[in-house]
Amino acid sequence: MLQEFSNILRKNLGSECMLEIDVGAMEQILAAAWKSEDRKPVPTWLEQVFARSLDELKLKCFQ
């Protein structure tokens, strides 16, 4: 899962960017992944929410 975060971060903002994820937030993400039988909700969330948020951040910060 951490690799998935890293891949999306690198794809959207570049390899020079780093992201620190709050422990509580990571616990919630891991809990959601653990509860899911098919493991699809977390990758879907990463692509639809996390990646979109990074795109918005890129627009705000790199204009």
LINKA-V459664 format. One record per pair of residues at least 24 apart in sequence whose C-alpha atoms are under 10 Angstrom apart, sorted by the first residue. I is the first residue (numbers start at 1). GAP is how many residues later the second one is. D is the distance in whole Angstrom. If there is no record, write none. Layout:
I_GAP_D, I_GAP_D
This chain:
1_28_9, 1_29_9, 1_32_9, 1_41_8, 1_42_8, 1_45_10, 2_24_10, 4_38_10, 4_39_8, 4_42_8, 4_43_10, 5_38_9, 5_41_7, 5_42_10, 5_45_8, 5_46_9, 8_38_8, 8_39_8, 8_42_8, 8_43_6, 8_44_10, 8_46_9, 9_37_10, 9_41_9, 9_42_7, 9_45_7, 9_46_10, 11_40_9, 11_43_10, 12_39_7, 12_40_9, 12_41_10, 12_42_6, 12_43_6, 12_44_10, 12_45_10, 12_46_8, 13_38_10, 13_41_7, 13_42_8, 13_44_9, 13_45_7, 13_49_10
